[in-house]
Amino acid sequence: MNPSKYVFTKCLGLMLLLLALLLSTGCGAKIVRGASPVVRMTELHHEDNKITLDLRMRNLNGEQLDIQTIDFSLSVSEKELFAYNGPVDTSIVANGTETWSVEVEESESSRELLNTLQIGEVKSLPYSLSGSVSTREEGNLYFGHEGHIYPLPGRPGRFR
């Protein structure tokens, strides 16, 4: 093989490899923006005619999520246990998680429903958590989750 042809073939191969490398870096990860947070109930307890709900909010975005307000309802066995609409004023770092609690007055029907679960008349109750958060940058972001509430053994009035 001719030496100049050999050098040309090697340089061409090297340039194609470099071009492939540059093109693949152009397809890198993009920062996620505008994704709704993942909101889950971590614990619920009732005591002294009050219900306290602990929520875990996970930010799926690649940048900080500044939440100003939250509006949600928690339904159990297709009956609204309670609804909440109010300020949160919290920031969740990019790809981070925050825990937030809300306390509301307990209604007679919600007390009866949770007591049936506590005394073992039923093993679990289906629930639905749905609502939205209002953010400074993205506006309203909606979330929802369905699952089952179970009593926490040895912890009266507490559910997960």
Phi, psi and omega per residue, in radians:
M1 nan 2.522 -3.129
N2 -1.201 2.328 -3.117
P3 -1.027 -0.658 -3.135
S4 -1.223 -0.600 3.090
K5 -1.176 -0.646 3.136
Y6 -1.146 -0.789 3.125
V7 -1.117 -0.745 3.129
F8 -1.070 -0.753 -3.140
T9 -1.118 -0.758 3.117
K10 -1.126 -0.764 3.137
C11 -1.149 -0.690 3.116
L12 -1.105 -0.764 3.107
G13 -1.085 -0.742 3.130
L14 -1.150 -0.707 3.121
M15 -1.172 -0.682 3.091
L16 -1.142 -0.681 3.089
L17 -1.123 -0.760 3.108
L18 -1.123 -0.705 3.100
L19 -1.111 -0.752 3.099
A20 -1.088 -0.690 3.114
L21 -1.137 -0.771 3.118
L22 -1.124 -0.717 3.128
L23 -1.165 -0.639 -3.137
S24 -1.243 -0.548 3.098
T25 -1.275 -0.427 3.068
G26 -1.204 -0.322 3.138
C27 -1.733 0.441 -3.098
G28 -1.157 3.093 -3.099
A29 -1.116 2.437 3.084
K30 -1.779 2.616 3.120
I31 -1.318 2.229 3.130
V32 -1.333 2.341 3.099
R33 -2.383 2.537 3.035
G34 1.391 0.162 3.121
A35 -1.392 2.434 3.097
S36 -1.180 2.553 3.084
P37 -1.247 2.685 3.034
V38 -1.557 2.056 -3.094
V39 -2.027 2.173 -3.117
R40 -2.294 2.582 3.035
M41 -1.403 2.192 3.095
T42 -1.731 -0.595 3.098
E43 -2.795 2.628 3.085
L44 -2.393 2.352 3.032
H45 -2.498 2.630 3.099
H46 -2.207 2.422 -3.066
E47 -2.906 2.439 3.099
D48 0.921 0.779 3.113
N49 1.079 0.453 3.084
K50 -2.264 2.570 3.019
I51 -2.001 2.261 3.050
T52 -1.978 2.228 -3.137
L53 -2.063 2.197 3.059
D54 -1.753 2.193 3.131
L55 -1.993 2.492 3.023
R56 -1.917 2.147 -3.128
M57 -1.972 2.145 -3.129
R58 -1.954 2.239 3.130
N59 -1.567 2.018 3.121
L60 -1.526 -0.097 -3.073
N61 -1.406 2.720 3.116
G62 -1.480 0.151 3.074
E63 -2.469 2.849 -3.072
Q64 -1.021 2.495 3.122
L65 -1.974 1.971 -3.132
D66 -1.692 1.792 -3.089
I67 -1.607 2.245 -3.136
Q68 -1.744 -0.780 -3.127
T69 -2.425 2.811 3.060
I70 -2.339 2.494 3.122
D71 -2.394 1.998 -3.104
F72 -2.628 2.890 3.015
S73 -2.355 2.602 3.089
L74 -2.076 2.032 3.120
S75 -1.921 2.392 3.124
V76 -2.175 2.236 -3.090
S77 0.889 0.751 3.114
E78 1.094 0.325 3.038
K79 -2.071 2.339 -3.132
E80 -1.197 2.046 3.090
L81 -1.300 -0.830 2.994
F82 -2.944 2.868 3.079
A83 -2.236 2.670 -3.139
Y84 -2.476 2.416 3.050
N85 -2.498 2.002 -3.123
G86 -3.058 -3.109 -3.111
P87 -1.287 2.620 3.033
V88 -2.122 -0.861 3.137
D89 0.834 1.105 3.104
T90 -2.336 2.722 3.076
S91 -2.073 2.359 3.090
I92 -2.005 2.135 -3.115
V93 -1.084 2.835 3.121
A94 -0.934 2.225 3.135
N95 1.010 0.430 -3.116
G96 -1.790 3.113 -3.102
T97 -2.348 2.469 3.063
E98 -2.293 2.581 3.036
T99 -1.868 2.396 -3.084
W100 -2.392 2.462 -3.117
S101 -2.088 2.573 3.056
V102 -2.360 2.478 3.125
E103 -2.140 2.305 3.141
V104 -2.330 2.836 3.054
E105 -1.199 2.448 -3.135
E106 -1.577 2.301 3.074
S107 -1.503 2.886 3.125
E108 -1.079 -0.740 -3.115
S109 -1.174 -0.657 3.120
S110 -1.207 -0.649 3.100
R111 -1.085 -0.792 3.134
E112 -1.090 -0.739 -3.128
L113 -1.097 -0.812 3.137
L114 -1.213 -0.572 3.096
N115 -1.173 -0.617 3.086
T116 -1.089 -0.606 3.096
L117 -1.269 -0.734 -3.097
Q118 -1.120 -0.726 -3.077
I119 -1.472 -0.047 3.032
G120 1.590 0.217 3.069
E121 -1.092 -0.577 3.042
V122 -2.282 2.654 -3.113
K123 -1.443 -0.570 3.140
S124 -2.716 2.856 3.087
L125 -2.220 2.277 3.083
P126 -1.242 2.446 3.113
Y127 -2.322 2.799 3.079
S128 -2.363 2.204 3.102
L129 -2.021 2.087 -3.142
S130 -2.529 2.619 3.132
G131 2.971 -2.729 -3.137
S132 -2.622 2.754 2.998
V133 -2.051 2.575 3.089
S134 -1.859 2.198 -3.111
T135 -2.053 2.794 -3.140
R136 -1.154 -0.763 -3.014
E137 -1.554 -0.704 -2.964
E138 -1.799 -0.122 -3.092
G139 1.377 -2.462 -3.118
N140 -1.486 2.282 3.070
L141 -2.129 2.215 -3.028
Y142 -1.674 2.613 3.114
F143 -2.489 2.838 3.092
G144 -2.914 2.634 3.116
H145 -2.769 2.505 3.067
E146 -2.158 2.571 3.140
G147 -2.968 -2.721 3.116
H148 -2.288 2.509 3.078
I149 -1.731 2.320 3.119
Y150 -2.178 2.564 3.051
P151 -1.250 2.542 3.077
L152 -1.500 2.105 -3.107
P153 -1.020 2.325 3.095
G154 1.319 0.095 -3.127
R155 -2.267 1.413 -3.093
P156 -0.972 2.396 3.099
G157 1.403 0.058 -3.128
R158 -2.027 2.418 -3.049
F159 -2.385 2.715 3.086
R160 -2.382 nan nan
